[in-house]
Amino acid sequence: MVFDVITIFPDFFRSILEQGLLKRATASGHAVIRLRDLRDYTDDRHRTVDDRPFGGGPGMVFKPEPIFRAVEALRAERPGVDFPVILLSPQGRLLTQSVADELSHLSCLALICGRYEGVDERVAENLATDEISIGDFVLSGGELAAAVVMEATIRLLPGVLGNEESCQQDSFAAPGGAPAETRHGLLDCPHYTRPAQFGGWKVPDVLLSGNHEEIRRWRRRKALEKTWRRRPDLLRQVPLNEEEQEWLKTILGESKNERSGKS
Ligand SMILES: C[S@@+](CC[C@H](N)C(=O)[O-])C[C@H]1O[C@@H](n2cnc3c(N)ncnc32)[C@H](O)[C@@H]1O
């Protein structure tokens, strides 16, 4: 999968490309990340990418021309290939696991990183095919957001993690085959590793039992419990079998008792 990142800070990405998942995925050829310096698409001596906002007010705004030129250059490199042009913006649709899953099925996409007060609105209206936000907060620039989008997407590409089961068990991962818009799962279950005793805290016995079916059931129940306690909104979209519905009733009963102070 090819990512073209349009940014005024290409160096921002160097360290994340030199370690961990992004390094492995690019070294193995699963992902290609091409950094496009927005200033290369300017036409003045000062390589100007921004200007003052019409109507006054603080800060600067990215000019439309360099961004349009950068995307035109990408299109010229890939005649006939229709790829999404994603503007990173706090006003975009929220990045979720299902959005990352949707992106991971594409062969290429372009990411536009804004800065300052943002990007001339004509980019959002006439060039970008999508706007993505990584959360309801405001960053100073789109670079971190682009890195988050790439990491969340690339780890879903077949062969990248090596152990495919790992991302199928992660929080929000839905059972395979579910339609994209309903691909929501539970939060992940708790994980433990050696030592079995640490600081007076013991790892749950079932995990040491070697009984795989009991371990599977314990994990699913704990995932259900965690989801109920932390993100009950997710439960609306997760199909539960009869046993899981019974567990949920017990968990609801337990948490009602906790709230009313009973043991
Ligand atoms: C300071 S922000 C501009 C915020 C804009 N004035 C607003 O309030 O909507 C500068 C750039 O950072 C990026 N950015 C900031 N927060 C983001 C978020 N939550 N998700 C994705 N990109 C974000 C966008 O590319 C944006 O153009």
PDBQT file of the ligand as one rigid body, heavy atoms in Angstrom, charges set to zero:
ROOT
HETATM    1  C1  LIG A 301      -4.241  24.023  14.631  1.00  0.00    +0.000 C 
HETATM    2  S1  LIG A 301      -4.979  22.917  13.518  1.00  0.00    +0.000 S 
HETATM    3  C2  LIG A 301      -6.250  23.868  12.796  1.00  0.00    +0.000 C 
HETATM    4  C3  LIG A 301      -7.534  23.775  13.553  1.00  0.00    +0.000 C 
HETATM    5  C4  LIG A 301      -8.680  24.556  12.936  1.00  0.00    +0.000 C 
HETATM    6  N1  LIG A 301      -8.496  25.966  13.088  1.00  0.00    +0.000 N 
HETATM    7  C5  LIG A 301      -9.961  24.121  13.643  1.00  0.00    +0.000 C 
HETATM    8  O1  LIG A 301     -10.207  24.621  14.728  1.00  0.00    +0.000 OA
HETATM    9  O2  LIG A 301     -10.676  23.262  13.115  1.00  0.00    +0.000 OA
HETATM   10  C6  LIG A 301      -3.795  22.747  12.235  1.00  0.00    +0.000 C 
HETATM   11  C7  LIG A 301      -3.822  21.431  11.491  1.00  0.00    +0.000 C 
HETATM   12  O3  LIG A 301      -3.582  20.356  12.378  1.00  0.00    +0.000 OA
HETATM   13  C8  LIG A 301      -4.232  19.176  11.913  1.00  0.00    +0.000 C 
HETATM   14  N2  LIG A 301      -5.070  18.674  13.008  1.00  0.00    +0.000 N 
HETATM   15  C9  LIG A 301      -5.296  19.278  14.181  1.00  0.00    +0.000 A 
HETATM   16  N3  LIG A 301      -6.066  18.544  14.975  1.00  0.00    +0.000 NA
HETATM   17  C10 LIG A 301      -6.351  17.415  14.293  1.00  0.00    +0.000 A 
HETATM   18  C11 LIG A 301      -7.124  16.259  14.575  1.00  0.00    +0.000 A 
HETATM   19  N4  LIG A 301      -7.775  16.122  15.713  1.00  0.00    +0.000 N 
HETATM   20  N5  LIG A 301      -7.185  15.289  13.644  1.00  0.00    +0.000 NA
HETATM   21  C12 LIG A 301      -6.552  15.413  12.461  1.00  0.00    +0.000 A 
HETATM   22  N6  LIG A 301      -5.809  16.498  12.135  1.00  0.00    +0.000 NA
HETATM   23  C13 LIG A 301      -5.711  17.480  13.034  1.00  0.00    +0.000 A 
HETATM   24  C14 LIG A 301      -5.036  19.566  10.682  1.00  0.00    +0.000 C 
HETATM   25  O4  LIG A 301      -4.300  19.182   9.520  1.00  0.00    +0.000 OA
HETATM   26  C15 LIG A 301      -5.129  21.074  10.815  1.00  0.00    +0.000 C 
HETATM   27  O5  LIG A 301      -5.241  21.722   9.558  1.00  0.00    +0.000 OA
ENDROOT
TORSDOF 0
